[in-house]
Amino acid sequence: MNDLVRRDKINYYLDIAETVLERGTCRRRNFGAIIVKNDEIVSTGYVGAPRGRLNCCDLGYCTREKLEIPKGQRYELCRSVHAEANAIISASRKDTISATMYLACHDAKTGKLYGDVEPCAMCKRMIINAGISTVIVRNTKDDYTTINVQSWVENDDSLELKEGY
């Protein structure tokens, strides 16, 4: 008789996304993203400056932090390419159609899991266009939120006038 308790598949992939985020270079929050299709990892991505440019961790500062910009705002001032975007860039579209993206996030200062997050508006648009059908976000070591990407299409938050714009 085998007493081995195997990790469920969703948390297995979230564990991998959490390992991927360890390469992140953001001084605020580091995300790890993996795209999975047909039970195979298609690509991975983490937060970091475009190739050849200095990362915030190398510079020793974050422009958005210096300007006291709240999270979720003014991403055009961020040096980094988000984890979701890097995972999509590294994949072929045929491999992203109907795929699942797994996301994990840590606070860069404490290293602690930062649950209950979701992609920014720009990343949502890329996820929609990549044809990814589901996004699963880690909340705790064993709990997660499953998002049907079609809900982002149907509830188009880009049509809402946001405060501060």
Contacts in CASP RR format, 6 or more apart in sequence:
PFRMAT RR
TARGET T0000
AUTHOR 0000-0000-0000
METHOD contacts of the structure
MODEL  1
MNDLVRRDKINYYLDIAETVLERGTCRRRNFGAIIVKNDEIVSTGYVGAP
RGRLNCCDLGYCTREKLEIPKGQRYELCRSVHAEANAIISASRKDTISAT
MYLACHDAKTGKLYGDVEPCAMCKRMIINAGISTVIVRNTKDDYTTINVQ
SWVENDDSLELKEGY
7 15 0 8 1.000
9 39 0 8 1.000
10 102 0 8 1.000
10 136 0 8 1.000
10 144 0 8 1.000
11 141 0 8 1.000
11 142 0 8 1.000
11 144 0 8 1.000
13 34 0 8 1.000
13 36 0 8 1.000
13 41 0 8 1.000
13 100 0 8 1.000
13 102 0 8 1.000
13 136 0 8 1.000
14 102 0 8 1.000
14 104 0 8 1.000
14 136 0 8 1.000
14 138 0 8 1.000
14 144 0 8 1.000
16 34 0 8 1.000
16 41 0 8 1.000
16 44 0 8 1.000
16 102 0 8 1.000
17 32 0 8 1.000
17 33 0 8 1.000
17 34 0 8 1.000
17 44 0 8 1.000
17 102 0 8 1.000
17 103 0 8 1.000
17 104 0 8 1.000
17 138 0 8 1.000
18 32 0 8 1.000
18 104 0 8 1.000
18 106 0 8 1.000
18 113 0 8 1.000
18 138 0 8 1.000
20 32 0 8 1.000
20 33 0 8 1.000
20 34 0 8 1.000
20 44 0 8 1.000
20 45 0 8 1.000
20 46 0 8 1.000
20 83 0 8 1.000
20 104 0 8 1.000
21 30 0 8 1.000
21 31 0 8 1.000
21 32 0 8 1.000
21 46 0 8 1.000
21 47 0 8 1.000
21 83 0 8 1.000
21 104 0 8 1.000
21 105 0 8 1.000
21 106 0 8 1.000
22 30 0 8 1.000
22 46 0 8 1.000
23 46 0 8 1.000
24 30 0 8 1.000
24 31 0 8 1.000
24 32 0 8 1.000
24 46 0 8 1.000
24 47 0 8 1.000
24 48 0 8 1.000
24 57 0 8 1.000
24 83 0 8 1.000
25 46 0 8 1.000
25 47 0 8 1.000
25 48 0 8 1.000
25 49 0 8 1.000
25 55 0 8 1.000
25 56 0 8 1.000
25 57 0 8 1.000
25 58 0 8 1.000
25 80 0 8 1.000
26 47 0 8 1.000
26 48 0 8 1.000
26 56 0 8 1.000
26 57 0 8 1.000
26 62 0 8 1.000
26 80 0 8 1.000
26 108 0 8 1.000
27 56 0 8 1.000
27 57 0 8 1.000
27 60 0 8 1.000
27 61 0 8 1.000
27 62 0 8 1.000
27 65 0 8 1.000
27 108 0 8 1.000
27 109 0 8 1.000
28 62 0 8 1.000
28 64 0 8 1.000
28 65 0 8 1.000
28 71 0 8 1.000
28 107 0 8 1.000
28 108 0 8 1.000
28 109 0 8 1.000
29 47 0 8 1.000
29 71 0 8 1.000
29 105 0 8 1.000
29 106 0 8 1.000
29 107 0 8 1.000
29 108 0 8 1.000
29 114 0 8 1.000
29 117 0 8 1.000
30 46 0 8 1.000
30 47 0 8 1.000
30 83 0 8 1.000
30 105 0 8 1.000
30 106 0 8 1.000
30 108 0 8 1.000
31 46 0 8 1.000
31 47 0 8 1.000
31 82 0 8 1.000
31 83 0 8 1.000
31 84 0 8 1.000
31 103 0 8 1.000
31 104 0 8 1.000
31 105 0 8 1.000
31 117 0 8 1.000
32 44 0 8 1.000
32 45 0 8 1.000
32 46 0 8 1.000
32 47 0 8 1.000
32 83 0 8 1.000
32 87 0 8 1.000
32 103 0 8 1.000
32 104 0 8 1.000
32 105 0 8 1.000
33 44 0 8 1.000
33 45 0 8 1.000
33 46 0 8 1.000
33 83 0 8 1.000
33 84 0 8 1.000
33 86 0 8 1.000
33 87 0 8 1.000
33 101 0 8 1.000
33 102 0 8 1.000
33 103 0 8 1.000
34 41 0 8 1.000
34 42 0 8 1.000
34 43 0 8 1.000
34 44 0 8 1.000
34 45 0 8 1.000
34 87 0 8 1.000
34 101 0 8 1.000
34 102 0 8 1.000
35 41 0 8 1.000
35 42 0 8 1.000
35 43 0 8 1.000
35 44 0 8 1.000
35 87 0 8 1.000
35 88 0 8 1.000
35 91 0 8 1.000
35 95 0 8 1.000
35 96 0 8 1.000
35 99 0 8 1.000
35 100 0 8 1.000
35 101 0 8 1.000
35 102 0 8 1.000
35 132 0 8 1.000
36 42 0 8 1.000
36 99 0 8 1.000
36 100 0 8 1.000
36 101 0 8 1.000
36 102 0 8 1.000
37 95 0 8 1.000
37 96 0 8 1.000
37 98 0 8 1.000
37 99 0 8 1.000
37 100 0 8 1.000
42 91 0 8 1.000
42 92 0 8 1.000
42 95 0 8 1.000
42 96 0 8 1.000
42 99 0 8 1.000
43 87 0 8 1.000
43 88 0 8 1.000
43 90 0 8 1.000
43 91 0 8 1.000
43 95 0 8 1.000
44 86 0 8 1.000
44 87 0 8 1.000
44 90 0 8 1.000
45 83 0 8 1.000
45 84 0 8 1.000
45 86 0 8 1.000
45 87 0 8 1.000
45 90 0 8 1.000
46 83 0 8 1.000
46 86 0 8 1.000
47 80 0 8 1.000
47 81 0 8 1.000
47 82 0 8 1.000
47 83 0 8 1.000
47 86 0 8 1.000
48 55 0 8 1.000
48 79 0 8 1.000
48 80 0 8 1.000
48 81 0 8 1.000
48 86 0 8 1.000
49 55 0 8 1.000
49 56 0 8 1.000
49 79 0 8 1.000
49 80 0 8 1.000
49 81 0 8 1.000
50 81 0 8 1.000
53 79 0 8 1.000
54 79 0 8 1.000
55 79 0 8 1.000
55 80 0 8 1.000
56 62 0 8 1.000
56 63 0 8 1.000
56 79 0 8 1.000
56 80 0 8 1.000
59 79 0 8 1.000
62 78 0 8 1.000
62 79 0 8 1.000
63 77 0 8 1.000
63 78 0 8 1.000
63 79 0 8 1.000
64 74 0 8 1.000
64 77 0 8 1.000
64 78 0 8 1.000
67 74 0 8 1.000
67 77 0 8 1.000
69 77 0 8 1.000
72 120 0 8 1.000
73 164 0 8 1.000
75 82 0 8 1.000
75 120 0 8 1.000
75 122 0 8 1.000
81 89 0 8 1.000
82 119 0 8 1.000
82 120 0 8 1.000
82 122 0 8 1.000
82 123 0 8 1.000
83 103 0 8 1.000
84 101 0 8 1.000
84 103 0 8 1.000
84 119 0 8 1.000
84 123 0 8 1.000
84 126 0 8 1.000
84 127 0 8 1.000
85 122 0 8 1.000
85 123 0 8 1.000
85 126 0 8 1.000
87 101 0 8 1.000
88 96 0 8 1.000
88 126 0 8 1.000
88 127 0 8 1.000
88 130 0 8 1.000
88 132 0 8 1.000
91 99 0 8 1.000
91 130 0 8 1.000
93 130 0 8 1.000
93 131 0 8 1.000
96 130 0 8 1.000
96 131 0 8 1.000
96 132 0 8 1.000
97 130 0 8 1.000
97 131 0 8 1.000
97 132 0 8 1.000
98 131 0 8 1.000
98 132 0 8 1.000
98 133 0 8 1.000
99 130 0 8 1.000
99 131 0 8 1.000
99 132 0 8 1.000
99 133 0 8 1.000
100 132 0 8 1.000
100 133 0 8 1.000
100 134 0 8 1.000
100 135 0 8 1.000
100 136 0 8 1.000
101 127 0 8 1.000
101 132 0 8 1.000
101 134 0 8 1.000
101 135 0 8 1.000
101 136 0 8 1.000
102 135 0 8 1.000
102 136 0 8 1.000
102 138 0 8 1.000
103 117 0 8 1.000
103 119 0 8 1.000
103 135 0 8 1.000
103 136 0 8 1.000
103 137 0 8 1.000
103 138 0 8 1.000
104 113 0 8 1.000
104 137 0 8 1.000
104 138 0 8 1.000
105 113 0 8 1.000
105 114 0 8 1.000
105 115 0 8 1.000
105 117 0 8 1.000
105 137 0 8 1.000
105 138 0 8 1.000
106 112 0 8 1.000
106 113 0 8 1.000
106 114 0 8 1.000
107 114 0 8 1.000
113 138 0 8 1.000
113 140 0 8 1.000
113 141 0 8 1.000
115 137 0 8 1.000
115 138 0 8 1.000
115 139 0 8 1.000
115 140 0 8 1.000
116 137 0 8 1.000
116 139 0 8 1.000
116 145 0 8 1.000
117 137 0 8 1.000
118 124 0 8 1.000
118 135 0 8 1.000
118 137 0 8 1.000
118 145 0 8 1.000
118 147 0 8 1.000
119 127 0 8 1.000
119 135 0 8 1.000
121 157 0 8 1.000
121 158 0 8 1.000
124 152 0 8 1.000
125 158 0 8 1.000
127 135 0 8 1.000
127 149 0 8 1.000
127 152 0 8 1.000
128 149 0 8 1.000
128 152 0 8 1.000
128 153 0 8 1.000
131 149 0 8 1.000
132 149 0 8 1.000
133 148 0 8 1.000
133 149 0 8 1.000
133 150 0 8 1.000
134 146 0 8 1.000
134 147 0 8 1.000
134 148 0 8 1.000
134 149 0 8 1.000
135 146 0 8 1.000
135 147 0 8 1.000
135 149 0 8 1.000
136 144 0 8 1.000
136 145 0 8 1.000
136 146 0 8 1.000
136 147 0 8 1.000
137 144 0 8 1.000
137 145 0 8 1.000
137 147 0 8 1.000
138 144 0 8 1.000
139 145 0 8 1.000
END
